[in-house]
Each structure stands twice: as C-alpha cells, then as structure tokens.
Amino acid sequence: SLSQSFNTEDNSLSFGYVYNYINLNDTERLSFQLRYIKPDLAPFEAKFITVNETAIKREITKINKATKESCDRITSLLNEIDERANRLKEALTGEQLTPENNGTFYKFVREVQRCVGSKCSFLRNESSDIIFKSDERGQEFYRNDKSYIILETYLNKVYDKADKEDLLKQIKTEKDFSLTDAALCEFEEYLNSNLPKFEEDMYDSISVEHSKGKIPSIVLHEKFGETVALNSTSAGRRWYFTYYFMKNTLRPGDLFIVDEPAAMLHPIAQKEVMRELLELQTNGIKVIYSTHSPYLVPDDWNSVHFVTMEQHGTAVTQENCNDLLKQVIGGDIFNLQEILEKYQKGDKEATANRCYRSVIDCYKSIETAADELNLSVETIESWRKNISSKKFRCPKLETIITIASKTNSDISELL
C-alpha cells in the first residue's frame, strides 16, 4: 500500500510504502521525502560598462610607442650589421695585409671577434706573441700572454657586452685594472670547472693571483705539493693548456680561429690536435686554422685553402690534389697517362721527346721552364737531343711513373 502527506511548515512531501504481498507477519516499510529548499542567492547589483575615449586613446598611444620602439630597435640592429660588415670589409682589404703591416692580421681577427661577440674564440701562435712587439703593452706582455687569452675567453663567455668591453679596455691599457674579489672567485671557479682532462691527473686545482694594475696570473697546484705559474711553463705546455681550456668552452654555433696550432709540439701531438679540430666541426663548431705543417693538413682536400702573399696583398685559392701534384712534378705540361704508357714500354726516347714538346708549348723559354721545374737547362735540352735512352732524367716525374708502374695503376686513379 502507498500513503502520502504534505507538510506545509517545511514544504515537504512524504511517501510511505508497505510491502506485505504474501500476507506474512514480516512487513517491510519504505519511506521517501521530497523537500523544497529555497536557493541561497547572493544579492545582485546592476553593473554597467562605460567606454572612456581618453582611456582608449591612452592605450592606443602605448601600443604605438611600443611598436615604434621595436621598429627602431630592429632598424638599429640592421644598421649595426651593415656597419660591422663594412668594418670587416675594410679589415679584409688586401693592401692592409701586406708584409709591411703584419699587425693588421690581429686587427682583422679582433674585428671578427668584435662582430660576432662571444661566439668567436681566437688562439694565437705562441711564437707570434713574441715576434709582434708593436703593441703598446710591449714584448714582456706577450711572453706572458696566455693568462690574458684565458681571461679574455672567460670574459667573452660570461660577461654581458657593456661590462666585457669596459673590462677589456682596462686590460688593454693595463692602467688601474682590477677584478673584485667576487669576480676573482668566479674566474677561479670557471677555470677549475673547465680544467683540461689531460691535466686532472697532474693538478689538484687552479688559483688566480692578482694585484691592481696587473694581468691576473694563473697558478697550477700540482698533486705532489708544488705550485707553478702557467706563464712559467714551457711554450708548448702553455699553448696546450690554453687550447684545451678554450676548446672546452666552445658550444655549437661558435667560431674557433687558431693561428699555427701545435707549432711547438711533436708530430704525433699535432696529428691528435688536427683530429680534435675536425671533431669539433662534427659538433656544429666552425674551425679555421692556419698551418705550415704537413701533419695538420686534413684528408678532406675540399676544406683546404692556400693563402699566398702577392704584390698587391693576399690571395686565397682552393685546389684539388690532382692540380697540386701536377704543380709538384711540373705544372700542367705533362700528359701523365701518355708518358706512363711510353715509359712502361721502355721507350724513354719517346718519353723525353713528349716532355720536351710539352715544355716548349707551355713556357716562353727553356730557361723559364728550368726554373719552374727545378731542373737545369742542359737536362731539358738533353730530352730533345736524346740519342741514348739513358739520358732522360726528370726525377719527380720518374718517381710518379715508377709508383704507377709498380702498383699497376692508372695515373688518374693513383692521384
């Protein structure tokens, strides 16, 4: 059965349900109640949005000002890029890089560094540091220059542009130059965190000694208790330490310029340095270095450029190994494969005549050819007057032909 009732006091409706379907003594009762509860609403106040013309104009003015400042900043940066490009162009002028003005090389590199900021690191040749004395800091400064190079690298990586330029200006003049105690601590911490791995077995730590008006001195503390100033070590060790320190600070996108790397080191060490420089390039770091050492010439000939000093300045050229080898054995005058075939057949007279015709076709005179090929005039004349096959002599050419013959190679394949 179902019953219901409504309570007016609390606005509730109650239901009762009795379940006794099979007339047993056990009766089950179910009850429900519905109650109306008035929602508790916060008081509502009418609000209006007003449009103020002055306020709108003020906001628009702010936006316009910010836009103009951004445009001016972009224009300023573009002008700065043009200015730096022009300065680089001036520094690259061939007439400024003649032997009479050797110091311009460093002027150029510093200009590159100025233009690209902390992205450029430059490691000078130790011997050049002593040779170039024209700088106002004098010869003694160059002999102890590695601390300065490391300090400059540190400033480039850590300090912002304004502070860095101010500090570098002080360093250049060496007048009243000083680092605060906090800056010295930061410099020491930076050095120790970038200590070259090959030095870790030898040194416990690095400290910096500094007095007002002097360039900070880097001191190495050896594991067996001795201390040694970096500037008191050998030229090769100073270079190696500085090189490893600078290399450890490089990041992808950086430019690393090295003048005559590892010039004071053993050929095995030079090869190791070249391997490391090439490895840097695979990590997104651009590397430019100059060298006179054959141990530092990479296998990738496309990355090699030849720099020569000419009457009106410097010339930079790129040549392949085939062209260079032809220069070594006598320019473009020889048809190598043809001569190889004649030589292999044992016909030295025909070989000599072919070489002589090439000389006549290529050079204005036999004297010029003799000078270019580092041969005597008599030797070249003997090719034309060849009566006995034993008289043909051109040592460099014969060496190339002999190698080709013994390896059963085509000349072009051998090259």
Secondary structure by P-SEA (a helix, b strand, c coil): ccccccccccbbbbbbbbbccccccbbbbbbbbbbbbcccccbbbbbbbbbbaaaaaaaaaaaaaaaaaaaaaaaaaaaaaaaaaaaaaaaaccccccccccaaaaaaaaaaaaaacccbbbbbbaaaaaacccccccaaaaaacaaaaaaaaaaaacccaaaaaaaaaaaaacccccccaaaaaaaaaaaaaaccccccccccbbbbbbcccccbbbbbbcccbbbbbcccccaaaaaaaaaaaaaaaccccbbbbbccccccccaaaaaaaaaaaaaaaaacbbbbbbbccccccccccccbbbbbbcccbbbbbbbcaaaaaaaaacccccaaaaaaaaaaacaaaaaaaaaaaaaaaccccaaaaaaaacccaaaaaaaaacccccccccaaaaaaaaaaaaacccccccc
